[in-house]
Amino acid sequence: MGEWAPALNPVTSTSTTTVLRILRHLAKETVRDRTTAVTRLMAYIPTAVTVGYLRQPDMELPLPGGDFARRVRDLLAAAACRPDVADTLPARTSQAEQDLDDRLQQAASR
């Protein structure tokens, strides 16, 4: 028995197809915040590939340009340097700690 491979297991099940259709529909309604670096990367890649097609119209897969890898690396490095969101959020407290704080505040207000 070999390993499971996606190419050997096409999506033919109605239930799988339905789930994928629902997920795609839900994704359309989802608004996701993107960092500036990710937005720049998403804008740069299609532009670079389009320029490659314009430069090399006869190529099936034209090269996007000599500095493509460097630009993508720089954009990804900028995203990696972004501070972690978890560091900017207040620490979570357990429910027991929250209940104790609530009782202390009630007692102090009496």
N, C-alpha and C positions, 0 to 999 in steps of 0.2 A: 504494500500500500504506500502510495506517495503522499506528499504533503497536499493540503487543500490549496487550490489555486483559484483566484477569482475568474481567470479566463476559462477554466474548465467548469465553472458553476454559474451559468448565466442566470439573471433574474427573470424567472418565468412564472413564479408563483403570483397569483392574484393578490394575495395578502401582502407580500413583500412590495409589489408594485404600488399597491394602495398606500402602504405606510410611507414609501418614498414620495409619493405624490402629496400626501398630507404634510410631510416634513418640508417639502419644497414650498408649499403654500404658506405654512407657518413662518418659514424663513423670510418670505417677502414682507411680512408684517413686522418683523423684528428690526428694531433700531439698535445698532451696536455702535458704541463710542469707539473711535479709532484715534490712535495717537497721531501726531503730526508726521512722525517718521513713517508710519504705516500708510498714511494717506499719500505721502510723497512717493513711496515705493509703488503703490498701486497706480499712481498717475504716470510714473516714469517707465515702468516695464512695457505697457502697451504702446507708448510713444516711441520707445527705443526699437521695438519690434517693427512698428509701422515704418520708421525711418529706414530700417534694414530692408524692408520690402521695396521701398522707393529706390534705394541705392542698388539693389540686386533683384530686379523684377523677374528675372529668369530662374532664380534659385527657388527650390521648393521650401527650404528652410534657411533663409538668409541670416547672416550674423547681424546682431543689433548694433555693433560698433566696438571699437577697440577698448573703450573705457567702460563697457557695460558691467563687467565683473567688479571693477573697482567701485563704480557708483552704487551697485547693489550692496556690496560689502560695507561701504560707508553708511548707507541708509540703514542697514541692519545693525551696524555698530551703534548708530544713534538711537535706535530703538532699544538696544540692550543697555544703554547708559541711562535710560529713563528710570526714575526712582520707582521702586515697587509700591503699588497702591496700598498693599497691606501695611506698609510702614507709616502711611499717613492717616490711617483709620484709628479710632480709639480702640483700646483693648476691649475685647468682649468679656463680660462677666458671666459667671454661672448663674443659673436661676436661684440657687440658694443664696448667693451673695446679693443678688438683686432683691430677694425677699427680705433679707436682713437689713439692707439699706432702706427699703420701704418702711419697715417696722421702726427703725431708728428715727426716720424723718417724721413718722406719725407720732412717736413718743415725744420728740422734740417740740412738735407743734401743740401739744396738750398743755 
